[in-house]
Amino acid sequence: YRVASFYYENMNLRSYYEKIEGLAQRVKLRLRFYPPITSTSDFFFELKHKHLDRSIKERTTLTGKNLGDVLAPNKSLSGLHPGDKVWSKCAALIAMENFQPFLRIDYTRKAYFDRHDSNVRITIDSEIVCCHYMGDPTQLPHIPVIDKQLRVLEIKSPNYYPFWLPLLIQKYRLEKWSISKYALAVK
């Protein structure tokens, strides 16, 4: 399936430099959706925190009718989703840091789940492309982020390794790499 995200950034590229400098505590805002965009589409506003080696993602759902407001530059968003704690945090951060929609990244994802442990998931991302956000949410990205022959494989599990992971790593001589689609797209 196709995945798309609008990433928010400020004039100083705060999220980008926090990632590049490897800060132990950092934050990133994105609006995730699954194309195509329609008036009935759901969008997921995500606040991603990194604290040391732990990632925490807070998420809230917005409808397609709110898309224009959320992507509008310099618009006050505090009253858009009243009573939603995650949205309140996102709107406050947007206002305090002057975050604006900055970049769109799209890719194709294949997702696999462990039959015995639904908390474990493997994703393989390909066809990763980006574009600078220029005010049109329907503008499709076309700039390759990584070589078309490469794939990004992620193993996602909460606070533990599944028993089979070390065996898989050893068998295929896999190496752990830190890859940020966002940082590569900014470059």
C-alpha positions as CSV (number, residue, x, y, z in Angstrom):
1,Y,0.0,0.0,0.0
2,R,1.0,3.6,-0.5
3,V,2.0,5.8,2.5
4,A,2.3,9.6,2.3
5,S,3.4,12.1,4.9
6,F,3.6,15.9,5.1
7,Y,6.5,16.8,7.5
8,Y,6.4,20.0,9.4
9,E,9.5,22.1,10.0
10,N,10.5,25.6,11.1
11,M,12.9,28.1,9.5
12,N,15.8,26.7,11.4
13,L,15.1,23.1,10.4
14,R,14.8,22.2,14.0
15,S,13.7,18.6,13.5
16,Y,16.3,17.9,10.8
17,Y,19.2,19.3,12.8
18,E,18.1,17.5,16.0
19,K,18.2,14.2,14.0
20,I,21.5,15.0,12.2
21,E,23.2,16.0,15.5
22,G,21.9,12.8,17.2
23,L,20.3,14.7,20.1
24,A,19.1,12.4,22.8
25,Q,15.8,14.2,22.9
26,R,14.0,15.4,19.8
27,V,10.6,15.9,18.2
28,K,9.1,15.6,14.8
29,L,5.6,16.4,13.5
30,R,4.0,14.8,10.5
31,L,0.6,14.4,8.9
32,R,0.3,10.8,7.6
33,F,-2.3,9.5,5.1
34,Y,-2.9,6.8,2.7
35,P,-3.4,8.1,-0.9
36,P,-5.4,9.0,-2.8
37,I,-6.6,12.2,-1.0
38,T,-10.4,12.5,-0.8
39,S,-12.8,14.6,1.3
40,T,-13.6,11.5,3.3
41,S,-10.0,10.5,3.9
42,D,-8.7,10.1,7.4
43,F,-5.4,11.9,8.2
44,F,-3.2,11.1,11.2
45,F,-1.4,13.9,12.8
46,E,1.6,12.4,14.6
47,L,3.9,13.8,17.2
48,K,7.0,11.7,17.4
49,H,9.3,12.0,20.4
50,K,12.7,10.4,20.7
51,H,14.2,10.1,24.1
52,L,17.6,8.4,24.2
53,D,17.0,5.1,22.2
54,R,13.2,5.0,22.8
55,S,10.7,6.4,20.3
56,I,7.2,7.4,21.3
57,K,4.5,8.2,18.8
58,E,1.3,10.1,19.7
59,R,-1.4,10.1,17.1
60,T,-4.7,11.8,16.5
61,T,-7.1,11.4,13.6
62,L,-8.4,14.3,11.4
63,T,-10.8,14.1,8.6
64,G,-10.2,15.3,5.0
65,K,-12.4,18.4,5.6
66,N,-9.7,19.7,8.0
67,L,-6.8,19.2,5.5
68,G,-6.8,22.8,4.1
69,D,-6.7,24.3,7.7
70,V,-3.9,21.9,8.8
71,L,-1.8,22.6,5.8
72,A,-2.4,26.4,5.7
73,P,0.6,28.5,6.6
74,N,0.5,30.7,9.7
75,K,-3.0,29.6,10.7
76,S,-4.0,29.2,14.4
77,L,-4.9,25.6,14.9
78,S,-5.7,25.5,18.6
79,G,-9.5,25.3,18.1
80,L,-9.5,22.8,15.3
81,H,-9.9,19.6,17.3
82,P,-11.2,20.7,20.8
83,G,-10.7,18.3,23.7
84,D,-8.0,16.1,21.9
85,K,-4.9,16.1,24.1
86,V,-2.6,15.0,21.2
87,W,-3.9,17.7,18.9
88,S,-3.5,20.3,21.6
89,K,0.2,19.4,22.0
90,C,0.7,19.5,18.2
91,A,-1.1,22.8,17.8
92,A,0.9,24.3,20.7
93,L,4.2,23.1,19.2
94,I,3.3,24.4,15.8
95,A,2.5,27.8,17.3
96,M,5.6,28.0,19.6
97,E,8.1,26.8,17.1
98,N,6.4,28.3,14.0
99,F,6.3,24.9,12.3
100,Q,4.9,24.9,8.8
101,P,4.3,22.1,6.2
102,F,7.7,21.6,4.6
103,L,8.1,18.3,2.8
104,R,6.0,15.5,1.4
105,I,7.4,11.9,1.4
106,D,5.6,9.0,-0.3
107,Y,6.5,5.4,-0.6
108,T,5.2,1.9,-1.1
109,R,5.1,-0.3,2.0
110,K,4.7,-4.0,2.5
111,A,3.9,-5.0,6.1
112,Y,4.2,-8.3,7.7
113,F,3.0,-9.4,11.2
114,D,4.2,-12.1,13.6
115,R,1.5,-14.8,13.7
116,H,2.1,-15.3,17.4
117,D,2.8,-11.8,18.6
118,S,0.7,-9.0,17.0
119,N,3.0,-6.4,18.5
120,V,5.9,-7.4,16.2
121,R,5.8,-6.0,12.7
122,I,8.3,-6.0,9.7
123,T,7.9,-3.4,7.0
124,I,9.7,-3.0,3.7
125,D,9.5,0.4,2.1
126,S,10.4,1.1,-1.5
127,E,9.9,3.7,-4.2
128,I,10.6,6.5,-1.7
129,V,10.1,9.9,-3.3
130,C,9.8,13.4,-1.9
131,C,9.1,17.0,-2.8
132,H,9.1,20.4,-1.1
133,Y,5.6,21.3,0.0
134,M,4.5,24.3,-2.1
135,G,0.9,24.8,-0.9
136,D,-0.8,22.1,-3.1
137,P,-1.6,18.9,-1.2
138,T,-2.3,17.1,-4.4
139,Q,1.2,17.7,-5.8
140,L,2.9,14.3,-6.1
141,P,6.5,13.8,-5.0
142,H,9.0,12.8,-7.8
143,I,12.5,13.2,-6.3
144,P,14.0,9.8,-5.3
145,V,15.2,9.7,-1.7
146,I,17.2,6.5,-2.1
147,D,18.3,4.5,-5.1
148,K,15.4,2.7,-6.7
149,Q,17.0,-0.7,-6.2
150,L,17.2,-0.3,-2.4
151,R,14.6,-1.1,0.2
152,V,14.3,0.0,3.8
153,L,13.4,-2.9,6.2
154,E,12.3,-2.1,9.7
155,I,11.5,-4.5,12.5
156,K,9.2,-2.9,14.9
157,S,8.6,-4.4,18.4
158,P,7.8,-2.9,21.7
159,N,10.7,-3.0,24.2
160,Y,12.0,-6.5,23.3
161,Y,13.4,-8.5,20.5
162,P,11.3,-11.4,19.2
163,F,13.2,-14.7,19.8
164,W,13.7,-15.3,16.1
165,L,15.3,-11.9,15.4
166,P,18.9,-12.8,16.4
167,L,18.7,-16.0,14.3
168,L,17.5,-14.0,11.3
169,I,20.2,-11.4,11.7
170,Q,22.9,-14.0,12.0
171,K,21.6,-16.2,9.1
172,Y,21.5,-13.3,6.6
173,R,24.3,-11.3,8.1
174,L,22.1,-8.3,8.5
175,E,23.5,-5.1,9.9
176,K,21.7,-2.4,11.9
177,W,21.7,0.9,10.2
178,S,19.9,4.1,11.2
179,I,18.0,5.4,8.2
180,S,15.8,8.5,8.3
181,K,13.7,8.9,5.2
182,Y,13.0,12.5,6.5
183,A,16.7,13.4,6.8
184,L,17.6,11.9,3.5
185,A,14.7,13.8,1.8
186,V,15.8,17.1,3.3
187,K,19.3,16.6,1.9
